[in-house]
Amino acid sequence: MKTFQSTPRLIYVDDLVHQLNLEITKTHQQIIQSSVLLEARSFADKNLPAPGESTLDWYLTSIMGQYKSLRSEVSIKLKGTLQRFLGTVGVTPLDEKINATKEAIVKEGDKIKNLETDKDRIQINSRYTGYKKHKWLLVLFALAECLLTISCFLKIGDIVIVALIVGVVIGLAQIYAAKTAVLFIREVENPRLRKRYCIIALTAFTLFSLVLGTMRYYFAHNGVASDIPFIILNPFSFAAINMLLVVASALLVFFFFPTKAELEQISHVEAIEDDIKKSIKQKNLLVQQHDNLINEKVKAVKIHGEVAHCEKELFEKIDAFYDEAVGKFKHENVTKRTDGAFPECFKHPHGILPVASDKEFNLLN
């Protein structure tokens, strides 16, 4: 009998097979003593089988039934062992789970392809896709603009918090206005109209800068800063610096920031990319789950195969014992007959031990 030494599980199977071997041998000896020899003598007393009979199977019905029962008992115990190993997990349920996982993987793959197709359909100017990394520069310009504007409202003796609030509001308003104006002008398709809007915006920001510069000069000239040189306090110097920040912000927005429509497209693409990442993650999890199920099936099939092989070997042993029992039946019958005949049916091979209609438990299948 085959021994199993690969895993503790299969060693346990081997222990069971060894025990079944002993039980089969013991039962075989009992059948020989309690049935085969007695029935052979009983028929011999009647000189049966008759010398001319050609079929022995009629006289082996009881013996055959006992060995069939022994084979069914072996199958029941092996099936119980198999169920103890696999629990509720069988090869068929595993196949169903594996197929369902395969279908889920295919669906996720199709979903990823569809999302990538949707992403490719959206036309985005590539130079605007990285606008987020330039936001910090626009924030820096806004901060400088706020500090510059605050200086227009500072006056010794005044409440500083008022100057801070007014300066921050006006500074941020200028940067926001420059951003909005640039995005609006960029969407204008008519070149002449676009040029006209550029001139209007530039003129408006220049005049506003001069007004702020004048206010700054007035407050500073009448205060303790009256001895500072005029070139520093004059409105034109302030307007030049203010316009430098406004124009720098406008150029930054023009070259790197998307319009509202482009921003919606970028957000749509980002949402699709997030869905793609989630689908890829889900697909990887399904692939891992599929691999685990395959490994589990391999283990189940291995155990199933070992138990089925053991069943086959045990059946072969039972068949051999049945042949031995038939041989003893013939020998005992011939030696105990009173007519000294050797029946014709003893000269022909006897029938094999038939398999039950339900084929025991179909462990091989």
C-alpha positions as CSV (number, residue, x, y, z in Angstrom):
1,M,0.0,0.0,0.0
2,K,1.2,3.5,-0.9
3,T,2.6,5.7,1.9
4,F,2.1,9.4,2.1
5,Q,4.7,11.7,3.6
6,S,4.3,15.0,1.9
7,T,2.1,16.8,4.4
8,P,0.6,16.0,7.8
9,R,-2.8,15.8,6.1
10,L,-1.7,13.0,3.8
11,I,0.1,11.2,6.6
12,Y,-3.2,11.1,8.3
13,V,-4.8,9.6,5.2
14,D,-2.1,7.0,5.2
15,D,-2.9,6.2,8.9
16,L,-6.5,5.7,7.9
17,V,-5.6,3.5,5.0
18,H,-3.4,1.4,7.2
19,Q,-6.2,1.0,9.6
20,L,-8.6,0.0,6.8
21,N,-6.1,-2.5,5.5
22,L,-6.1,-4.2,8.9
23,E,-9.9,-4.1,9.0
24,I,-10.2,-5.5,5.5
25,T,-7.8,-8.4,6.3
26,K,-9.7,-9.1,9.5
27,T,-13.1,-9.0,7.8
28,H,-11.8,-11.2,5.0
29,Q,-10.7,-13.9,7.5
30,Q,-14.0,-13.7,9.3
31,I,-15.9,-14.2,6.0
32,I,-13.7,-17.2,5.1
33,Q,-14.3,-18.9,8.5
34,S,-18.0,-17.9,9.0
35,S,-19.3,-18.0,5.5
36,V,-17.1,-19.3,2.7
37,L,-16.1,-22.6,4.2
38,L,-19.5,-23.3,5.8
39,E,-21.3,-22.6,2.5
40,A,-18.8,-24.7,0.6
41,R,-19.4,-27.7,2.9
42,S,-23.2,-27.2,2.9
43,F,-23.3,-27.3,-0.9
44,A,-20.8,-30.2,-0.9
45,D,-23.1,-32.3,1.3
46,K,-25.7,-31.9,-1.5
47,N,-23.2,-32.5,-4.2
48,L,-23.8,-29.0,-5.5
49,P,-22.9,-27.5,-7.9
50,A,-23.9,-30.3,-10.1
51,P,-21.1,-31.8,-12.2
52,G,-22.5,-30.4,-15.4
53,E,-23.3,-26.9,-14.2
54,S,-21.5,-24.1,-16.1
55,T,-22.2,-21.1,-13.8
56,L,-20.9,-20.7,-10.3
57,D,-22.3,-17.2,-9.6
58,W,-25.6,-18.6,-8.1
59,Y,-23.6,-20.2,-5.3
60,L,-21.5,-17.1,-4.5
61,T,-24.4,-14.6,-4.0
62,S,-24.0,-14.4,-0.2
63,I,-20.2,-14.2,-0.4
64,M,-20.3,-11.6,-3.1
65,G,-22.7,-9.5,-1.0
66,Q,-20.4,-9.5,1.9
67,Y,-17.4,-8.3,-0.1
68,K,-19.6,-5.6,-1.8
69,S,-20.7,-4.5,1.7
70,L,-17.0,-4.4,2.7
71,R,-16.2,-2.2,-0.3
72,S,-19.1,0.2,0.5
73,E,-17.9,0.5,4.1
74,V,-14.4,1.4,2.8
75,S,-15.9,4.1,0.6
76,I,-18.0,5.6,3.4
77,K,-14.9,5.9,5.6
78,L,-12.8,7.4,2.9
79,K,-15.5,9.8,2.0
80,G,-15.8,10.9,5.6
81,T,-12.0,11.5,5.6
82,L,-12.3,13.5,2.4
83,Q,-15.1,15.7,3.8
84,R,-13.1,16.2,7.0
85,F,-10.2,17.5,5.0
86,L,-12.2,19.7,2.6
87,G,-15.1,20.7,4.9
88,T,-17.7,22.4,2.8
89,V,-15.1,23.2,0.2
90,G,-15.4,20.8,-2.8
91,V,-13.8,20.9,-6.2
92,T,-17.1,21.9,-7.8
93,P,-17.8,24.9,-5.5
94,L,-14.2,26.0,-6.0
95,D,-14.6,25.8,-9.7
96,E,-17.7,28.0,-9.5
97,K,-15.8,30.5,-7.3
98,I,-12.8,30.5,-9.7
99,N,-15.1,31.1,-12.7
100,A,-16.9,33.9,-10.9
101,T,-13.6,35.5,-10.1
102,K,-12.4,35.2,-13.7
103,E,-15.6,36.9,-14.9
104,A,-15.1,39.6,-12.3
105,I,-11.5,40.1,-13.5
106,V,-12.6,40.4,-17.1
107,K,-15.3,42.9,-16.1
108,E,-12.8,45.0,-14.3
109,G,-10.5,44.8,-17.3
110,D,-13.3,45.9,-19.6
111,K,-14.1,48.7,-17.2
112,I,-10.5,49.9,-17.2
113,K,-10.4,49.9,-21.0
114,N,-13.7,51.8,-21.2
115,L,-12.4,54.4,-18.7
116,E,-9.2,54.8,-20.6
117,T,-11.2,55.3,-23.8
118,D,-13.3,57.9,-22.2
119,K,-10.2,59.6,-20.9
120,D,-8.6,59.6,-24.4
121,R,-11.7,61.2,-25.9
122,I,-11.3,64.3,-23.7
123,Q,-9.0,66.8,-25.5
124,I,-7.0,68.9,-23.0
125,N,-4.2,71.3,-23.7
126,S,-1.2,69.6,-22.1
127,R,0.3,72.8,-20.9
128,Y,-2.5,73.4,-18.5
129,T,-2.5,70.0,-16.8
130,G,0.2,71.0,-14.4
131,Y,-1.4,74.3,-13.3
132,K,-1.6,73.2,-9.7
133,K,2.1,73.3,-9.2
134,H,2.1,77.0,-10.3
135,K,-0.6,78.0,-7.8
136,W,2.0,78.7,-5.1
137,L,3.7,81.3,-7.4
138,L,0.3,83.1,-7.9
139,V,-0.2,83.0,-4.1
140,L,3.3,84.5,-3.7
141,F,2.4,87.4,-6.1
142,A,-0.9,87.9,-4.2
143,L,1.0,88.1,-0.9
144,A,3.4,90.7,-2.3
145,E,0.5,92.6,-3.7
146,C,-1.3,92.6,-0.3
147,L,1.9,93.9,1.4
148,L,2.3,96.6,-1.2
149,T,-1.3,97.7,-1.0
150,I,-1.2,97.8,2.8
151,S,1.5,100.4,2.7
152,C,-1.0,102.8,0.9
153,F,-3.2,102.9,4.0
154,L,-0.7,103.0,6.8
155,K,-0.5,106.3,8.7
156,I,1.1,106.9,12.1
157,G,-1.6,107.1,14.7
158,D,-4.2,105.1,12.7
159,I,-5.5,101.7,13.6
160,V,-3.2,99.3,11.9
161,I,-5.8,96.4,11.6
162,V,-8.0,98.6,9.4
163,A,-5.1,99.2,7.0
164,L,-4.3,95.5,7.0
165,I,-7.8,94.4,6.2
166,V,-8.3,97.1,3.5
167,G,-4.9,96.4,2.0
168,V,-5.4,92.6,1.9
169,V,-8.8,92.9,0.3
170,I,-7.7,95.3,-2.4
171,G,-4.5,93.4,-3.0
172,L,-6.3,90.1,-3.5
173,A,-9.0,91.8,-5.5
174,Q,-6.4,93.0,-8.0
175,I,-4.8,89.6,-8.4
176,Y,-8.2,88.0,-8.8
177,A,-9.3,90.6,-11.3
178,A,-6.1,90.1,-13.3
179,K,-6.7,86.3,-13.3
180,T,-10.4,86.7,-14.3
181,A,-9.6,89.3,-17.0
182,V,-6.9,87.1,-18.6
183,L,-9.1,84.0,-18.7
184,F,-11.9,86.0,-20.2
185,I,-9.7,87.6,-22.8
186,R,-8.1,84.3,-23.7
187,E,-11.5,82.9,-24.6
188,V,-12.2,85.7,-27.1
189,E,-11.7,84.4,-30.6
190,N,-11.7,87.8,-32.4
191,P,-8.1,89.1,-32.4
192,R,-9.1,92.8,-32.7
193,L,-11.6,92.4,-29.9
194,R,-9.0,90.6,-27.8
195,K,-6.5,93.3,-28.3
196,R,-9.0,96.0,-27.4
197,Y,-9.9,94.2,-24.1
198,C,-6.2,93.9,-23.3
199,I,-5.7,97.6,-23.7
200,I,-8.8,98.4,-21.6
201,A,-7.6,96.0,-18.8
202,L,-4.0,97.4,-18.9
203,T,-5.3,101.0,-18.8
204,A,-7.7,100.2,-15.9
205,F,-5.0,98.5,-13.8
206,T,-2.6,101.4,-14.5
207,L,-5.0,104.1,-13.5
208,F,-6.0,102.1,-10.3
209,S,-2.3,101.7,-9.5
210,L,-1.7,105.5,-9.9
211,V,-4.7,106.2,-7.6
212,L,-3.2,103.9,-4.9
213,G,0.2,105.4,-5.4
214,T,-1.2,108.9,-4.9
215,M,-3.0,107.8,-1.7
216,R,0.3,106.3,-0.5
217,Y,2.2,109.5,-1.3
218,Y,-0.3,111.7,0.4
219,F,-0.4,109.7,3.7
220,A,3.4,109.2,3.7
221,H,4.3,112.8,2.7
222,N,2.2,114.3,5.5
223,G,3.6,111.9,8.1
224,V,7.0,111.0,9.5
225,A,8.1,109.7,6.1
226,S,8.2,113.2,4.6
227,D,12.0,113.3,4.5
228,I,12.1,110.1,2.3
229,P,13.2,111.0,-1.2
230,F,10.5,111.7,-3.7
231,I,11.6,108.9,-6.1
232,I,10.6,106.4,-3.5
233,L,7.3,107.9,-2.4
234,N,6.1,109.2,-5.8
235,P,2.9,107.5,-7.2
236,F,4.7,106.4,-10.4
237,S,7.2,104.3,-8.6
238,F,4.4,102.6,-6.7
239,A,2.3,102.2,-9.9
240,A,5.3,100.6,-11.7
241,I,5.8,98.0,-8.9
242,N,2.1,97.4,-8.6
243,M,1.8,96.9,-12.4
244,L,4.8,94.6,-12.3
245,L,3.0,92.3,-9.9
246,V,-0.3,92.5,-11.8
247,V,1.3,91.8,-15.2
248,A,3.4,88.9,-13.7
249,S,0.3,87.4,-12.3
250,A,-1.6,87.9,-15.6
251,L,1.2,86.2,-17.6
252,L,1.4,83.3,-15.2
253,V,-2.4,82.8,-15.6
254,F,-2.2,83.2,-19.4
255,F,0.5,80.5,-19.9
256,F,-0.2,78.0,-17.2
257,F,-3.8,78.3,-15.9
258,P,-6.9,76.7,-17.6
259,T,-10.2,78.3,-18.3
260,K,-13.4,77.3,-16.5
261,A,-14.3,74.9,-19.3
262,E,-10.8,73.4,-19.4
263,L,-10.8,73.1,-15.6
264,E,-14.0,71.1,-15.8
265,Q,-12.3,68.8,-18.4
266,I,-9.3,68.4,-16.2
267,S,-11.5,67.6,-13.2
268,H,-13.3,65.1,-15.3
269,V,-10.1,63.4,-16.3
270,E,-8.8,63.4,-12.7
271,A,-12.1,61.7,-11.7
272,I,-11.6,59.1,-14.4
273,E,-8.0,58.5,-13.4
274,D,-9.2,57.9,-9.8
275,D,-11.8,55.4,-11.1
276,I,-9.0,53.7,-13.1
277,K,-6.8,53.5,-10.0
278,K,-9.7,52.0,-8.0
279,S,-10.5,49.5,-10.8
280,I,-6.8,48.5,-11.0
281,K,-6.7,48.0,-7.3
282,Q,-9.9,45.9,-7.4
283,K,-8.5,43.9,-10.3
284,N,-5.3,43.1,-8.4
285,L,-7.3,42.0,-5.4
286,L,-9.4,39.8,-7.7
287,V,-6.3,38.3,-9.3
288,Q,-4.9,37.6,-5.8
289,Q,-8.2,36.0,-4.8
290,H,-8.1,34.0,-8.0
291,D,-4.6,32.7,-7.3
292,N,-5.6,31.8,-3.7
293,L,-8.6,29.9,-5.0
294,I,-6.4,28.1,-7.6
295,N,-4.0,27.1,-4.8
296,E,-6.9,25.9,-2.7
297,K,-8.2,23.9,-5.6
298,V,-4.8,22.4,-6.1
299,K,-4.7,21.3,-2.5
300,A,-8.2,20.0,-2.7
301,V,-7.5,18.1,-5.9
302,K,-4.3,16.6,-4.4
303,I,-6.1,15.4,-1.3
304,H,-9.1,14.2,-3.4
305,G,-6.7,12.4,-5.7
306,E,-4.8,10.7,-2.8
307,V,-8.0,9.5,-1.2
308,A,-9.4,8.3,-4.6
309,H,-6.1,6.4,-5.2
310,C,-6.3,4.8,-1.8
311,E,-9.9,3.8,-2.6
312,K,-8.8,2.2,-5.8
313,E,-6.0,0.2,-4.1
314,L,-8.3,-0.9,-1.3
315,F,-10.9,-2.0,-3.9
316,E,-8.2,-4.0,-5.7
317,K,-7.3,-5.7,-2.4
318,I,-10.9,-6.5,-1.7
319,D,-11.2,-7.9,-5.2
320,A,-8.1,-10.1,-4.6
321,F,-9.6,-11.3,-1.3
322,Y,-12.8,-12.1,-3.1
323,D,-10.9,-14.2,-5.6
324,E,-9.1,-15.9,-2.8
325,A,-12.5,-16.6,-1.1
326,V,-13.8,-18.1,-4.3
327,G,-10.8,-20.3,-4.6
328,K,-11.2,-21.6,-1.0
329,F,-14.9,-22.2,-1.7
330,K,-14.0,-24.4,-4.7
331,H,-11.3,-26.2,-2.8
332,E,-13.4,-26.9,0.2
333,N,-16.4,-27.9,-1.9
334,V,-14.4,-30.4,-4.0
335,T,-12.7,-32.0,-1.0
336,K,-16.0,-32.4,0.9
337,R,-18.1,-33.7,-1.9
338,T,-19.4,-37.3,-1.7
339,D,-19.6,-37.9,-5.4
340,G,-15.9,-37.1,-6.0
341,A,-16.9,-34.9,-9.0
342,F,-15.2,-31.8,-10.2
343,P,-18.0,-29.5,-11.4
344,E,-17.7,-27.9,-14.9
345,C,-18.2,-24.4,-13.5
346,F,-15.1,-24.8,-11.4
347,K,-13.1,-25.0,-14.6
348,H,-14.2,-21.5,-15.8
349,P,-13.3,-18.2,-14.4
350,H,-15.8,-16.9,-11.9
351,G,-17.4,-13.4,-12.3
352,I,-15.8,-10.3,-11.0
353,L,-17.1,-8.5,-8.0
354,P,-19.7,-6.1,-9.4
355,V,-19.6,-2.4,-8.6
356,A,-22.7,-1.0,-6.8
357,S,-25.1,0.9,-9.0
358,D,-24.2,4.2,-7.3
359,K,-20.5,3.4,-7.8
360,E,-19.9,3.9,-4.1
361,F,-19.2,7.6,-3.8
362,N,-17.5,8.4,-7.1
363,L,-14.3,9.6,-5.4
364,L,-12.5,9.3,-8.7
365,N,-14.9,11.8,-10.2
